[in-house]
């Protein structure tokens, strides 16, 4: 299986090469031996839009050449870009550009088009992909999990072990879990100059009622945060080199002269894993505050 960067790069190329052909989500999924749902979820996580919508937008954008530079009838243009009926093309065109193809031909208005997406070298991190930061407001939420005190020398080994232990043996005992496929790790700095930190694999829950014996809880306060998104296929792939790369991206953002935020001194990091497709890192659970 192709790694996420190579897969998405190939998908974007395939779409451009197939604009005037019958390219669609199912064809792309079959080509790369993925399920339709998987490739849709991966694409939407990476680019914040659905694969089907993007393909349709690119086809409609490409059709503008035929529409404005030739006298081709609308049915021929529609069929050329894989729209089964003329009216289907007209309806999609109006949703995309706010005007019908016929009216655009007459008025020659300027319309805003969707350019092709692309990936950049800075998006590549090991065999995965990283996007961000985005400045987001995270509403308050609750988690229940198992809290561990970990020395810095055990950082490379123990957290991964704790996560597997939690998912295999502990998670099923937590009531009111919002989504069992979503797993959250919380890392909290200890006292200044301490040689350890606190680590808690957990699940987001609807409330902190009925906390099982032996479990811990944490309330993530409403916070302004820097969010980085990372795509890789397995938790085992999240080695120290990748983790270092993710935190380097955070440090680069904080050191930039263009940004107007700073990291709170007592940092809490929230790692959110979607085991169906991706990982997401929300940096600094206590928030990035305006200067």
C-alpha positions in Angstrom: 0.0 0.0 0.0 1.3 3.5 -0.9 2.1 5.8 2.0 -0.3 8.7 2.5 1.8 11.4 0.8 2.4 9.3 -2.3 -1.2 8.0 -2.4 -2.7 11.5 -2.2 -0.2 12.9 -4.6 -1.1 10.2 -7.2 -4.8 10.7 -6.6 -4.5 14.5 -7.4 -2.6 13.7 -10.5 -5.2 11.0 -11.6 -8.0 13.5 -11.1 -6.3 16.1 -13.4 -5.5 13.5 -16.0 -9.1 12.2 -15.8 -11.0 15.4 -15.9 -12.4 14.7 -19.3 -12.8 11.0 -18.6 -15.0 9.1 -16.2 -12.8 9.6 -13.2 -14.7 9.2 -9.8 -14.2 8.1 -6.2 -15.0 4.4 -7.0 -12.4 4.2 -9.8 -9.7 5.8 -7.6 -10.6 3.4 -4.7 -10.3 0.4 -7.0 -7.1 1.6 -8.5 -5.4 1.8 -5.1 -7.1 -1.2 -3.6 -8.9 0.9 -1.0 -12.6 1.0 0.1 -14.7 3.8 -1.1 -15.2 5.0 2.5 -11.5 4.9 3.3 -10.3 7.0 0.4 -13.1 9.5 1.0 -12.3 9.8 4.6 -8.6 10.2 3.9 -9.1 12.8 1.3 -11.5 14.8 3.5 -9.2 14.7 6.5 -6.3 15.9 4.4 -8.0 18.6 2.3 -11.1 19.5 4.3 -13.5 18.7 1.4 -15.0 15.6 0.0 -13.3 13.7 -2.8 -16.5 13.6 -4.9 -17.1 17.4 -4.5 -13.5 18.2 -5.5 -13.7 16.0 -8.6 -17.0 17.7 -9.6 -15.5 21.2 -9.0 -12.5 20.4 -11.1 -14.7 19.0 -13.9 -16.9 22.1 -13.8 -13.9 24.4 -13.8 -12.4 22.6 -16.8 -15.7 22.8 -18.7 -15.4 26.6 -18.7 -12.9 26.4 -21.6 -15.4 24.6 -23.8 -18.3 26.8 -22.6 -16.5 30.2 -23.3 -14.1 29.4 -26.1 -16.4 27.2 -28.3 -19.9 27.1 -29.6 -20.4 23.5 -28.3 -23.9 22.8 -27.1 -24.5 22.2 -23.4 -25.3 18.5 -23.8 -22.0 17.8 -25.5 -20.1 19.7 -22.8 -22.0 17.9 -20.1 -21.2 14.5 -21.6 -17.6 15.4 -22.2 -17.2 15.9 -18.5 -19.2 12.8 -17.4 -22.5 14.5 -16.5 -25.2 12.1 -17.7 -27.7 14.8 -18.6 -27.7 18.4 -19.6 -29.8 19.5 -16.7 -27.5 17.7 -14.3 -24.6 19.8 -15.6 -26.6 23.0 -15.5 -27.7 22.4 -11.9 -24.2 21.5 -10.7 -22.7 24.5 -12.6 -25.1 26.9 -10.9 -24.3 25.5 -7.5 -20.6 25.9 -8.2 -20.5 29.3 -9.8 -23.9 30.9 -8.9 -24.9 31.3 -12.5 -26.1 28.9 -15.2 -23.9 28.0 -18.2 -26.2 29.8 -20.6 -26.3 33.0 -18.6 -22.5 33.0 -18.2 -22.1 32.7 -22.0 -24.2 35.7 -22.4 -23.0 37.9 -19.6 -19.3 36.9 -19.6 -19.2 37.5 -15.8 -16.0 36.7 -13.9 -16.4 33.5 -11.9 -14.3 32.1 -9.1 -12.8 28.7 -9.9 -11.3 26.0 -7.7 -7.7 25.5 -8.7 -6.1 22.0 -8.4 -4.9 21.0 -5.0 -1.3 20.2 -4.4 1.0 18.9 -1.7 4.3 20.4 -0.8 7.6 19.1 0.7 6.7 20.7 4.0 3.6 18.4 4.2 5.8 15.3 4.1 6.8 13.9 7.5 8.6 10.6 7.5 6.1 8.4 5.6 3.1 10.4 6.6 1.6 13.9 6.0 1.4 16.9 8.3 -0.9 19.9 7.9 -1.1 23.0 10.1 -1.1 24.8 12.2 -4.7 26.0 12.3 -5.8 28.3 15.2 -8.9 26.8 16.6 -11.2 27.2 19.6 -11.7 23.9 21.2 -14.8 23.6 23.4 -14.6 22.0 26.8 -14.7 18.2 26.8 -14.1 15.3 29.2 -12.0 12.2 29.1 -11.5 9.2 31.3 -8.4 7.1 31.2 -5.4 5.6 33.0 -2.8 8.1 34.2 1.0 7.2 34.3 4.0 9.0 35.6 6.8 8.5 33.0 10.4 9.5 33.1 11.8 11.2 30.1 14.2 8.3 29.4 11.2 6.0 29.0 9.4 8.3 26.5 10.3 6.2 23.5 8.9 3.0 24.9 6.4 3.3 27.7 3.7 5.5 26.1 3.2 3.1 23.2 2.9 0.2 25.7 0.4 2.2 27.8 -1.8 2.9 24.8 -1.9 -0.7 23.7 -2.7 -1.8 27.3 -5.5 0.8 27.5 -7.1 -0.1 24.2 -6.9 -3.9 24.8 -7.9 -4.1 28.4 -9.2 -0.8 29.9 -11.2 1.1 27.3 -14.2 -1.4 27.4 -14.7 -0.6 31.1 -15.4 3.1 30.5 -19.1 4.2 30.3 -20.5 6.9 28.1 -17.7 6.8 25.5 -18.6 9.1 22.6 -16.7 7.2 19.9 -14.7 4.0 20.6 -12.7 4.5 17.4 -11.4 7.9 18.7 -8.6 7.6 21.2 -7.0 10.5 23.1 -3.6 10.7 24.8 -3.0 13.5 27.3 0.6 14.5 28.1 1.0 17.0 31.0 4.2 18.6 32.1 5.2 18.0 35.8 6.9 20.4 38.1 9.6 22.6 36.7 12.9 20.7 36.1 11.2 17.4 36.9 12.6 14.4 35.0 9.2 13.0 34.4 5.8 13.9 32.9 2.2 12.6 33.2 0.7 10.6 30.4 -2.9 9.4 30.2 -4.4 7.3 27.4 -8.1 8.0 27.4 -11.5 8.2 25.7 -13.7 11.2 25.4 -16.9 10.8 27.4 -20.3 12.5 27.6 -19.9 13.2 31.3 -17.7 12.4 34.3 -20.4 10.4 36.0 -19.6 6.8 37.0 -15.9 6.9 36.7 -14.7 3.3 37.1 -12.5 2.5 40.1 -8.8 2.8 39.3 -9.4 5.2 36.4 -8.5 8.9 36.2 -10.3 11.8 34.5 -9.4 15.2 32.9 -11.5 18.2 31.9 -10.1 19.9 28.8 -11.1 23.6 29.3 -12.3 25.7 26.4 -9.1 26.9 24.8 -7.6 28.7 21.9 -5.2 26.1 20.4 -2.8 25.4 17.6 -3.9 22.3 15.8 -1.7 20.1 13.6 -3.1 17.2 11.7 -0.9 14.2 10.9 -1.9 11.2 8.7 -0.3 7.8 9.0 -1.7 4.4 8.8 -0.8 2.8 12.1 -0.1 3.9 15.6 3.1 1.8 15.5 4.4 4.1 12.9 4.4 7.0 15.3 8.0 6.7 16.3 10.2 9.3 18.0 11.4 10.8 14.7 7.8 11.5 13.7 6.9 12.9 17.1 10.0 15.1 17.0 9.0 16.3 13.6 5.5 17.2 14.8 6.8 19.2 17.7 9.4 20.9 15.5 6.6 22.1 13.4 4.9 23.5 16.5 8.2 25.2 17.6 8.7 26.7 14.1 5.2 28.1 14.3 5.8 29.6 17.7 9.1 31.1 16.6 7.7 32.7 13.5 7.8 36.5 13.5 4.4 36.5 11.7 2.3 34.8 14.4 1.0 36.7 17.4 0.6 33.8 19.9 2.7 32.2 22.6 2.5 28.9 24.3 1.4 28.8 27.9 4.1 27.8 30.3 2.5 24.7 31.7 1.8 22.9 28.5 -0.8 20.2 28.0 -0.7 18.3 24.7 -3.7 16.4 23.4 -3.1 13.7 20.8 -6.3 12.6 19.2 -6.2 9.3 17.2 -8.8 8.2 14.8 -8.0 4.5 14.3 -10.1 4.4 11.1 -7.8 6.6 9.2 -5.6 9.3 10.9 -4.1 11.0 13.8 -4.6 14.5 14.9 -2.4 16.5 17.3 -3.9 19.4 19.2 -0.9 21.3 20.6 -1.2 22.8 24.1 -4.4 21.8 25.7 -4.4 25.0 27.9 -4.4 27.1 24.7 -2.3 29.5 22.7 -3.0 32.9 24.1 -2.9 36.2 22.2 0.0 38.5 23.1 
